């Protein structure tokens, strides 16, 4: 699920759901002999960006 860093919570939920549904969006994984790995569970609260602290 690369490319979702810094995205709104709703985008992350949608992307996770698409991964779980084996959407064509992510393509096939070559060379991995096992089943598709499940996406990690999301917390029960909306995710918030941390911001850029330097």
C-alpha positions in Angstrom: 0.0 0.0 0.0 2.7 2.4 -0.9 1.9 6.0 -1.8 -0.6 6.7 1.0 1.6 8.6 3.4 0.1 11.9 4.3 -3.3 11.1 2.8 -6.6 11.9 4.4 -8.1 9.3 6.7 -10.9 8.5 4.2 -8.3 7.9 1.4 -6.5 5.4 3.7 -9.7 3.6 4.4 -10.6 3.4 0.7 -7.1 2.1 -0.2 -7.2 -0.5 2.6 -10.6 -1.7 1.4 -9.4 -2.0 -2.2 -6.4 -4.0 -1.0 -8.6 -6.3 1.0 -10.9 -6.8 -2.0 -7.9 -7.8 -4.2 -8.5 -4.8 -6.5 -6.7 -4.7 -9.8 -5.3 -1.3 -8.6 -2.3 -3.0 -7.0 -1.5 -5.6 -9.7 -0.1 -9.1 -9.1 2.8 -9.8 -6.7 5.4 -11.9 -8.6 7.6 -14.4 -6.8 5.7 -14.7 -3.6 4.4 -18.2 -3.1 1.8 -17.5 -0.4 -1.6 -15.9 -0.3 -2.1 -12.2 -0.4 -1.2 -10.7 3.0 -4.0 -8.8 4.7 -3.8 -5.1 5.3 -3.2 -4.1 8.9 -6.2 -3.2 11.0 -6.9 0.5 11.4 -7.5 2.1 14.8 -11.1 2.9 15.8 -10.5 6.6 15.5 -9.7 8.8 12.5 -6.0 9.1 11.7 -4.5 12.6 11.9 -1.3 13.8 10.2 1.6 14.4 12.7 2.9 17.3 10.8 6.5 18.0 9.9 8.6 18.8 13.0 12.1 20.0 12.3 
